[in-house]
Amino acid sequence: MSPQNNHLQRPPAAVLYADELAKLKKMITHLARPVGS
């Protein structure tokens, strides 16, 4: 099996990291909102 095929099956760590970061940012903005708005 060529390394390229292997690479396509698993997203690079940077992509996973960016995805997690986006989720965290969404959570933080949600929590930072004042209650009752």
Secondary structure, DSSP 8 states (H G I E B T S, - for coil): --HHHHHHHS--HHHHHHHHHHHHHHHHHHHHS-TT-
